[in-house]
Amino acid sequence: MTIADNLKDIKSSFHNPTCLLIAVSKTKPIENLLEAYGAGVRDFGENKVQELQAKEPQLPKDIRWHMIGHLQRNKVKYIAPFIYLIHSVDSFKLLKEINKQGEKIDRKISVLLQIHIAEEESKFGFDISELEEMLDSEEFKKLSHVTVKGLMGMATLTSNQDQIRKEFKRLKALFEEIKNKELPDFVQLTELSMGMSSDYQVAQEEGSTMVRIGSSIFGARNYN
């Protein structure tokens, strides 16, 4: 099966044809990305800043780059000029740093707020009280160079579909709840990023607008 065949199969299995497919290309060589690009993919997800920096100049300029991995504050400046969407904003400190780097280059940077929905301790993200405290703060309302497009979450890595569905339902409910709050204009809340190769169908059934799929497109991850 080629990458193009895999993409066709995945698209045909989508519950929501308008859901955005982000090809998670971390650890994959440029040739694989070009093959996916040739099959129509324009949205690619990476989880390391160094890899993003290396790949971006080598690939077509109409690619939309998504940062999906944990992002350290001191690395924001390296991707600020070109990143399309940062999915993994897991603290107010990180959001403020993104705003600061956006201000330096006069660019509004689009982000998603990562919410901790899994029962695993290893997953990053805001808990509900942290999120509400940030959204209600005066400091948050003064941000000028970010656009909050929505929320992102990662379900527990388990074969228990009921648990995965419950976690996605919880994130969707939070998404709807926040949409009803009075928030600054830079908070748009149009996107809900949830679902990966193992659970994207459940995620779409529960309202995901973008899914992050890697191994089902490119095969097993390459470890460097």
Backbone as CSV, one residue per row, in Angstrom:
resi,resn,N_x,N_y,N_z,CA_x,CA_y,CA_z,C_x,C_y,C_z
1,MET,0.844,-1.206,0.000,0.000,0.000,0.000,0.879,1.256,0.000
2,THR,0.583,2.186,-0.879,1.322,3.445,-0.919,0.709,4.437,0.072
3,ILE,1.419,5.535,0.301,0.888,6.604,1.155,-0.413,7.136,0.575
4,ALA,-0.469,7.276,-0.741,-1.696,7.758,-1.395,-2.855,6.784,-1.162
5,ASP,-2.576,5.478,-1.228,-3.622,4.466,-0.964,-4.110,4.570,0.478
6,ASN,-3.167,4.710,1.404,-3.533,4.831,2.820,-4.422,6.046,3.057
7,LEU,-4.056,7.166,2.428,-4.846,8.394,2.580,-6.261,8.211,2.046
8,LYS,-6.357,7.539,0.910,-7.671,7.290,0.307,-8.537,6.443,1.237
9,ASP,-7.938,5.391,1.819,-8.675,4.510,2.737,-9.144,5.263,3.971
10,ILE,-8.241,6.095,4.513,-8.587,6.857,5.721,-9.733,7.822,5.430
11,LYS,-9.609,8.557,4.323,-10.650,9.529,3.963,-12.001,8.845,3.761
12,SER,-11.976,7.651,3.163,-13.229,6.938,2.906,-13.878,6.441,4.204
13,SER,-13.081,6.358,5.280,-13.621,5.883,6.558,-14.052,7.035,7.471
14,PHE,-13.892,8.277,7.015,-14.264,9.440,7.824,-15.778,9.470,8.059
15,HIS,-16.162,9.737,9.291,-17.578,9.951,9.604,-18.001,11.361,9.218
16,ASN,-17.032,12.278,9.258,-17.306,13.675,8.927,-16.358,14.100,7.811
17,PRO,-16.834,14.191,6.579,-15.951,14.518,5.450,-15.336,15.916,5.521
18,THR,-15.886,16.794,6.360,-15.325,18.152,6.484,-14.222,18.223,7.545
19,CYS,-14.018,17.142,8.277,-12.976,17.109,9.305,-11.603,17.204,8.637
20,LEU,-10.739,18.056,9.158,-9.419,18.262,8.570,-8.468,17.139,8.959
21,LEU,-7.825,16.552,7.963,-6.811,15.522,8.195,-5.438,16.183,8.287
22,ILE,-4.791,16.021,9.435,-3.417,16.500,9.609,-2.501,15.279,9.564
23,ALA,-1.618,15.252,8.584,-0.687,14.130,8.435,0.481,14.325,9.394
24,VAL,0.563,13.450,10.380,1.615,13.567,11.393,2.891,12.954,10.831
25,SER,3.819,13.829,10.477,4.997,13.434,9.701,6.270,13.388,10.526
26,LYS,6.141,13.408,11.846,7.330,13.385,12.708,8.174,12.139,12.411
27,THR,9.458,12.333,12.356,10.491,11.311,12.077,10.489,10.817,10.628
28,LYS,9.553,11.291,9.810,9.463,10.787,8.433,10.339,11.619,7.492
29,PRO,10.953,10.966,6.492,11.819,11.696,5.558,11.027,12.580,4.600
30,ILE,11.714,13.554,4.019,11.103,14.508,3.094,10.348,13.797,1.955
31,GLU,10.915,12.687,1.457,10.263,11.971,0.337,8.845,11.523,0.707
32,ASN,8.666,11.085,1.964,7.334,10.657,2.410,6.363,11.831,2.442
33,LEU,6.840,12.981,2.900,5.986,14.166,2.963,5.596,14.619,1.559
34,LEU,6.555,14.554,0.647,6.273,14.944,-0.738,5.260,14.002,-1.389
35,GLU,5.335,12.732,-1.017,4.367,11.770,-1.550,2.957,12.099,-1.041
36,ALA,2.864,12.415,0.246,1.571,12.803,0.820,1.083,14.121,0.199
37,TYR,2.008,15.042,0.003,1.681,16.327,-0.629,1.131,16.081,-2.039
38,GLY,1.772,15.184,-2.770,1.315,14.846,-4.121,-0.071,14.224,-4.135
39,ALA,-0.447,13.612,-2.998,-1.777,13.006,-2.877,-2.806,14.004,-2.323
40,GLY,-2.391,15.263,-2.177,-3.342,16.311,-1.801,-3.246,16.850,-0.382
41,VAL,-2.367,16.283,0.444,-2.244,16.752,1.825,-1.537,18.111,1.859
42,ARG,-2.106,19.047,2.626,-1.467,20.359,2.803,-1.201,20.674,4.278
43,ASP,-1.730,19.848,5.161,-1.562,20.076,6.597,-0.702,18.969,7.190
44,PHE,0.451,19.362,7.738,1.387,18.399,8.314,1.654,18.742,9.774
45,GLY,1.723,17.709,10.619,1.965,17.904,12.045,3.312,17.362,12.469
46,GLU,4.036,18.162,13.231,5.333,17.753,13.771,5.325,17.967,15.282
47,ASN,6.160,17.187,15.988,6.163,17.339,17.448,7.483,17.849,18.005
48,LYS,8.448,18.146,17.121,9.723,18.695,17.583,10.075,19.952,16.774
49,VAL,10.447,21.003,17.476,10.784,22.275,16.827,11.948,22.103,15.856
50,GLN,12.968,21.362,16.259,14.159,21.185,15.423,13.797,20.537,14.084
51,GLU,12.899,19.555,14.134,12.491,18.873,12.908,11.636,19.790,12.025
52,LEU,10.790,20.566,12.657,9.981,21.542,11.924,10.871,22.542,11.200
53,GLN,11.862,23.056,11.909,12.791,24.026,11.322,13.537,23.440,10.127
54,ALA,13.895,22.163,10.235,14.666,21.525,9.167,13.808,21.244,7.939
55,LYS,12.559,20.864,8.151,11.700,20.456,7.037,11.064,21.637,6.300
56,GLU,10.702,22.667,7.043,9.923,23.767,6.459,10.580,24.383,5.217
57,PRO,11.898,24.669,5.219,12.493,25.304,4.029,12.583,24.368,2.819
58,GLN,12.501,23.060,3.050,12.696,22.092,1.972,11.399,21.719,1.246
59,LEU,10.286,22.219,1.734,8.991,21.778,1.212,8.175,22.947,0.672
60,PRO,7.141,22.651,-0.130,6.358,23.720,-0.757,5.794,24.717,0.258
61,LYS,5.719,25.962,-0.172,5.343,27.054,0.729,3.854,27.081,1.078
62,ASP,3.033,26.315,0.338,1.604,26.322,0.679,1.257,25.281,1.741
63,ILE,2.265,24.599,2.292,2.021,23.658,3.391,1.677,24.445,4.653
64,ARG,0.691,23.929,5.400,0.307,24.508,6.691,0.917,23.616,7.785
65,TRP,1.841,24.174,8.538,2.553,23.413,9.567,1.847,23.507,10.917
66,HIS,1.645,22.346,11.520,0.982,22.254,12.826,1.982,21.733,13.853
67,MET,2.147,22.455,14.952,2.976,21.975,16.053,2.074,21.205,17.002
68,ILE,2.289,19.881,17.081,1.372,19.054,17.875,2.024,18.498,19.136
69,GLY,3.351,18.645,19.268,4.047,18.112,20.440,4.196,19.142,21.536
70,HIS,4.662,18.684,22.685,4.915,19.583,23.813,5.931,20.646,23.385
71,LEU,5.593,21.901,23.622,6.419,23.024,23.161,7.044,23.739,24.350
72,GLN,8.383,23.827,24.349,9.083,24.567,25.394,9.081,26.051,25.053
73,ARG,8.967,26.864,26.086,8.846,28.313,25.863,10.038,28.888,25.113
74,ASN,11.238,28.376,25.394,12.433,28.939,24.758,12.573,28.548,23.290
75,LYS,11.660,27.712,22.795,11.733,27.294,21.386,10.676,27.983,20.510
76,VAL,9.776,28.713,21.130,8.663,29.337,20.387,9.179,30.241,19.269
77,LYS,10.234,31.011,19.565,10.742,32.002,18.605,11.167,31.379,17.279
78,TYR,11.551,30.100,17.308,12.046,29.463,16.085,10.936,29.119,15.089
79,ILE,9.718,28.933,15.595,8.615,28.565,14.688,7.599,29.693,14.511
80,ALA,7.718,30.735,15.332,6.739,31.839,15.297,6.526,32.436,13.904
81,PRO,7.572,32.583,13.066,7.359,33.232,11.774,6.515,32.443,10.778
82,PHE,6.452,31.118,10.922,5.790,30.345,9.862,4.731,29.353,10.340
83,ILE,4.647,29.088,11.628,3.728,28.042,12.091,2.285,28.433,11.780
84,TYR,1.496,27.457,11.344,0.092,27.716,11.003,-0.787,27.617,12.245
85,LEU,-0.544,26.565,13.063,-1.363,26.363,14.256,-0.563,25.579,15.290
86,ILE,-0.538,26.087,16.513,0.086,25.370,17.633,-1.034,24.693,18.420
87,HIS,-1.045,23.350,18.408,-2.120,22.586,19.062,-1.891,22.429,20.564
88,SER,-0.644,22.564,20.982,-0.246,22.052,22.297,0.042,23.144,23.325
89,VAL,-0.802,24.160,23.387,-0.611,25.221,24.391,-1.191,24.716,25.712
90,ASP,-0.293,24.327,26.614,-0.722,23.629,27.828,-0.533,24.439,29.107
91,SER,-0.177,25.729,28.963,-0.044,26.581,30.154,-0.192,28.045,29.742
92,PHE,-0.551,28.869,30.703,-0.678,30.308,30.450,0.701,30.900,30.161
93,LYS,1.738,30.387,30.827,3.099,30.883,30.583,3.488,30.691,29.117
94,LEU,3.151,29.532,28.564,3.472,29.269,27.158,2.665,30.195,26.248
95,LEU,1.392,30.375,26.550,0.561,31.252,25.726,1.102,32.675,25.727
96,LYS,1.555,33.145,26.886,2.120,34.502,26.976,3.417,34.622,26.165
97,GLU,4.203,33.553,26.152,5.440,33.569,25.368,5.129,33.602,23.865
98,ILE,4.124,32.853,23.448,3.716,32.862,22.035,3.239,34.261,21.651
99,ASN,2.464,34.882,22.534,1.993,36.249,22.289,3.179,37.214,22.163
100,LYS,4.158,37.053,23.050,5.358,37.909,23.047,6.137,37.774,21.731
101,GLN,6.303,36.522,21.277,7.049,36.301,20.032,6.245,36.795,18.822
102,GLY,4.927,36.658,18.878,4.078,37.185,17.816,4.161,38.694,17.721
103,GLU,4.219,39.344,18.886,4.328,40.808,18.934,5.651,41.275,18.319
104,LYS,6.728,40.530,18.586,8.050,40.888,18.063,8.080,40.931,16.542
105,ILE,7.330,40.027,15.900,7.366,39.957,14.432,6.060,40.474,13.811
106,ASP,5.209,41.076,14.657,3.919,41.624,14.207,3.090,40.576,13.469
107,ARG,2.920,39.439,14.133,2.129,38.350,13.541,1.235,37.747,14.616
108,LYS,-0.050,37.583,14.288,-0.952,36.893,15.207,-0.800,35.392,15.002
109,ILE,-0.489,34.675,16.049,-0.234,33.244,15.953,-1.458,32.480,16.452
110,SER,-1.916,31.545,15.638,-3.110,30.763,15.982,-2.736,29.572,16.862
111,VAL,-3.557,29.353,17.881,-3.263,28.296,18.848,-4.539,27.544,19.237
112,LEU,-4.316,26.350,19.779,-5.357,25.598,20.469,-4.903,25.414,21.910
113,LEU,-5.838,25.417,22.834,-5.525,25.174,24.239,-5.640,23.680,24.503
114,GLN,-4.547,23.069,24.968,-4.555,21.629,25.218,-5.141,21.349,26.592
115,ILE,-6.163,20.507,26.610,-6.854,20.163,27.855,-6.476,18.746,28.258
116,HIS,-6.199,18.557,29.539,-5.857,17.224,30.046,-7.143,16.435,30.241
117,ILE,-7.407,15.496,29.321,-8.638,14.697,29.431,-8.352,13.228,29.736
118,ALA,-7.111,12.793,29.545,-6.770,11.384,29.734,-6.596,11.052,31.216
119,GLU,-6.700,9.773,31.521,-6.479,9.327,32.896,-5.009,8.998,33.145
120,GLU,-4.172,9.292,32.173,-2.733,9.060,32.307,-2.063,10.330,32.819
121,GLU,-1.170,10.173,33.757,-0.464,11.325,34.317,0.496,11.959,33.310
122,SER,0.935,11.175,32.332,1.982,11.654,31.423,1.487,12.677,30.412
123,LYS,0.183,12.805,30.217,-0.350,13.733,29.224,-0.295,15.172,29.763
124,PHE,0.053,16.101,28.887,0.103,17.518,29.249,-1.280,18.142,29.084
125,GLY,-1.435,19.365,29.610,-2.664,20.098,29.351,-3.206,20.817,30.576
126,PHE,-4.068,21.799,30.326,-4.774,22.508,31.394,-5.766,21.561,32.068
127,ASP,-5.930,21.704,33.372,-7.125,21.103,33.967,-8.213,22.183,33.954
128,ILE,-9.428,21.826,34.262,-10.564,22.752,34.087,-10.402,24.016,34.929
129,SER,-9.961,23.866,36.167,-9.846,25.044,37.048,-8.771,26.006,36.540
130,GLU,-7.644,25.460,36.050,-6.582,26.308,35.483,-7.086,27.068,34.264
131,LEU,-7.837,26.372,33.422,-8.373,26.989,32.212,-9.318,28.133,32.556
132,GLU,-10.244,27.883,33.487,-11.221,28.911,33.858,-10.549,30.118,34.495
133,GLU,-9.550,29.841,35.320,-8.810,30.939,35.970,-8.123,31.815,34.927
134,MET,-7.512,31.181,33.918,-6.839,31.944,32.863,-7.841,32.755,32.049
135,LEU,-8.923,32.118,31.618,-9.908,32.801,30.776,-10.548,33.992,31.475
136,ASP,-10.656,33.921,32.808,-11.290,35.001,33.566,-10.315,36.107,33.957
137,SER,-9.019,35.888,33.721,-8.024,36.849,34.198,-7.918,38.072,33.280
138,GLU,-7.585,39.203,33.879,-7.394,40.436,33.108,-6.163,40.320,32.208
139,GLU,-5.161,39.587,32.669,-3.931,39.416,31.897,-4.221,38.693,30.572
140,PHE,-5.101,37.708,30.627,-5.479,36.973,29.419,-6.152,37.904,28.409
141,LYS,-7.031,38.746,28.898,-7.798,39.633,28.012,-6.922,40.651,27.277
142,LYS,-5.717,40.871,27.791,-4.819,41.865,27.182,-3.937,41.276,26.077
143,LEU,-3.997,39.978,25.848,-3.168,39.366,24.797,-3.559,39.951,23.445
144,SER,-2.541,40.248,22.628,-2.817,40.961,21.371,-2.315,40.246,20.117
145,HIS,-1.465,39.215,20.298,-0.859,38.587,19.124,-1.038,37.070,19.086
146,VAL,-2.161,36.620,19.657,-2.566,35.221,19.504,-4.034,35.177,19.098
147,THR,-4.401,34.106,18.408,-5.802,33.820,18.133,-6.081,32.419,18.660
148,VAL,-6.982,32.324,19.631,-7.316,31.019,20.202,-8.427,30.401,19.353
149,LYS,-8.043,29.403,18.568,-8.966,28.793,17.599,-9.837,27.698,18.197
150,GLY,-9.437,27.164,19.355,-10.227,26.087,19.933,-9.447,25.288,20.957
151,LEU,-9.836,24.025,21.099,-9.247,23.148,22.103,-8.645,21.912,21.460
152,MET,-7.702,21.304,22.167,-7.111,20.031,21.741,-7.044,19.100,22.943
153,GLY,-7.216,17.807,22.683,-7.070,16.833,23.760,-6.638,15.488,23.233
154,MET,-5.961,14.723,24.085,-5.526,13.373,23.745,-6.144,12.401,24.726
155,ALA,-6.836,11.407,24.187,-7.474,10.408,25.042,-6.434,9.452,25.621
156,THR,-6.832,8.743,26.654,-5.984,7.705,27.243,-5.628,6.669,26.191
157,LEU,-4.388,6.204,26.220,-3.946,5.159,25.294,-4.458,3.821,25.817
158,THR,-5.612,3.417,25.315,-6.270,2.200,25.795,-7.111,1.608,24.677
159,SER,-7.404,0.320,24.783,-8.299,-0.309,23.802,-9.762,-0.180,24.231
160,ASN,-9.992,0.408,25.387,-11.346,0.581,25.903,-12.038,1.747,25.192
161,GLN,-12.837,1.420,24.187,-13.492,2.453,23.379,-14.467,3.304,24.192
162,ASP,-15.089,2.710,25.210,-16.033,3.469,26.041,-15.311,4.572,26.807
163,GLN,-14.122,4.242,27.307,-13.351,5.252,28.037,-12.913,6.378,27.102
164,ILE,-12.421,6.012,25.904,-11.997,7.014,24.915,-13.160,7.930,24.555
165,ARG,-14.322,7.326,24.322,-15.516,8.113,23.956,-15.905,9.060,25.088
166,LYS,-15.836,8.559,26.315,-16.188,9.383,27.478,-15.273,10.609,27.571
167,GLU,-13.978,10.403,27.316,-13.026,11.508,27.394,-13.258,12.526,26.281
168,PHE,-13.548,12.049,25.083,-13.844,12.965,23.975,-15.154,13.724,24.232
169,LYS,-16.148,13.038,24.781,-17.427,13.695,25.112,-17.195,14.829,26.113
170,ARG,-16.332,14.566,27.071,-16.032,15.564,28.102,-15.398,16.809,27.480
171,LEU,-14.480,16.578,26.538,-13.822,17.712,25.879,-14.805,18.500,25.020
172,LYS,-15.660,17.798,24.318,-16.674,18.464,23.482,-17.620,19.299,24.356
173,ALA,-18.013,18.765,25.508,-18.913,19.493,26.419,-18.230,20.768,26.935
174,LEU,-16.935,20.654,27.257,-16.180,21.827,27.709,-16.087,22.862,26.595
175,PHE,-15.839,22.399,25.384,-15.762,23.261,24.204,-17.052,24.076,24.057
176,GLU,-18.190,23.407,24.152,-19.493,24.081,24.016,-19.732,25.054,25.175
177,GLU,-19.302,24.650,26.356,-19.485,25.505,27.536,-18.691,26.804,27.397
178,ILE,-17.436,26.685,26.952,-16.589,27.874,26.806,-17.120,28.783,25.705
179,LYS,-17.652,28.191,24.660,-18.207,28.995,23.548,-19.315,29.926,24.028
180,ASN,-19.966,29.564,25.104,-21.069,30.372,25.622,-20.611,31.452,26.604
181,LYS,-19.314,31.474,26.908,-18.790,32.502,27.813,-18.538,33.804,27.048
182,GLU,-18.516,34.890,27.766,-18.126,36.165,27.154,-16.605,36.238,27.177
183,LEU,-16.019,36.200,25.995,-14.568,36.150,25.890,-14.075,37.202,24.902
184,PRO,-12.796,37.552,24.954,-12.255,38.555,24.019,-12.383,38.110,22.565
185,ASP,-12.302,39.061,21.656,-12.466,38.783,20.228,-11.431,37.810,19.665
186,PHE,-10.251,37.739,20.305,-9.226,36.847,19.768,-9.497,35.370,20.096
187,VAL,-10.535,35.109,20.875,-10.947,33.728,21.152,-12.090,33.388,20.199
188,GLN,-11.825,32.516,19.250,-12.813,32.219,18.198,-13.511,30.874,18.379
189,LEU,-12.819,29.900,18.928,-13.377,28.583,19.246,-14.173,27.961,18.096
190,THR,-13.468,27.700,17.006,-14.088,27.006,15.869,-13.548,25.593,15.700
191,GLU,-12.410,25.279,16.359,-11.751,23.996,16.118,-11.662,23.140,17.382
192,LEU,-11.863,21.837,17.177,-11.730,20.860,18.246,-10.838,19.738,17.718
193,SER,-9.574,19.763,18.146,-8.580,18.816,17.641,-8.509,17.613,18.576
194,MET,-9.108,16.512,18.141,-9.013,15.274,18.922,-9.144,14.082,17.977
195,GLY,-8.357,13.063,18.281,-8.357,11.858,17.451,-7.041,11.651,16.743
196,MET,-6.532,10.405,16.870,-5.305,10.014,16.194,-5.577,8.706,15.440
197,SER,-4.525,8.044,14.958,-4.712,6.845,14.129,-5.620,5.815,14.797
198,SER,-5.482,5.640,16.115,-6.207,4.581,16.813,-7.640,4.944,17.190
199,ASP,-7.966,6.247,17.191,-9.288,6.613,17.722,-9.974,7.745,16.949
200,TYR,-9.521,8.015,15.714,-10.070,9.173,14.992,-11.547,9.017,14.639
201,GLN,-11.997,7.778,14.447,-13.406,7.598,14.097,-14.312,7.946,15.281
202,VAL,-13.934,7.487,16.474,-14.689,7.837,17.687,-14.645,9.355,17.891
203,ALA,-13.461,9.948,17.686,-13.307,11.395,17.864,-14.244,12.169,16.934
204,GLN,-14.334,11.723,15.688,-15.222,12.400,14.731,-16.684,12.256,15.140
205,GLU,-17.044,11.085,15.620,-18.428,10.881,16.085,-18.759,11.823,17.239
206,GLU,-17.734,12.195,18.003,-17.952,13.063,19.173,-17.692,14.538,18.882
207,GLY,-17.462,14.893,17.600,-17.421,16.305,17.234,-16.073,16.884,16.854
208,SER,-15.072,16.039,16.634,-13.756,16.550,16.242,-13.828,17.261,14.890
209,THR,-13.105,18.386,14.781,-13.021,19.105,13.496,-11.670,18.890,12.817
210,MET,-10.706,18.313,13.550,-9.405,17.983,12.952,-8.802,16.780,13.669
211,VAL,-8.261,15.855,12.874,-7.648,14.654,13.440,-6.181,14.601,13.038
212,ARG,-5.356,14.038,13.919,-3.911,13.992,13.739,-3.501,12.543,13.486
213,ILE,-3.230,12.208,12.231,-3.002,10.806,11.869,-1.604,10.620,11.290
214,GLY,-0.847,9.703,11.876,0.526,9.461,11.432,0.748,8.060,10.914
215,SER,0.747,7.073,11.823,1.132,5.710,11.451,0.200,5.089,10.408
216,SER,-1.065,5.448,10.415,-1.994,4.888,9.422,-1.714,5.415,8.021
217,ILE,-1.017,6.547,7.933,-0.629,7.116,6.626,0.768,6.643,6.236
218,PHE,1.714,6.832,7.152,3.128,6.649,6.825,3.719,5.325,7.276
219,GLY,2.947,4.548,8.065,3.520,3.347,8.659,4.084,3.657,10.033
220,ALA,4.673,2.646,10.642,5.191,2.801,12.018,6.240,3.908,12.067
221,ARG,6.322,4.531,13.224,7.245,5.648,13.421,8.697,5.194,13.274
222,ASN,9.519,6.051,12.696,10.960,5.816,12.631,11.589,6.421,13.884
223,TYR,12.340,5.641,14.600,13.020,6.166,15.790,14.468,6.483,15.438
224,ASN,14.853,7.723,15.705,16.227,8.138,15.357,17.182,7.769,16.486
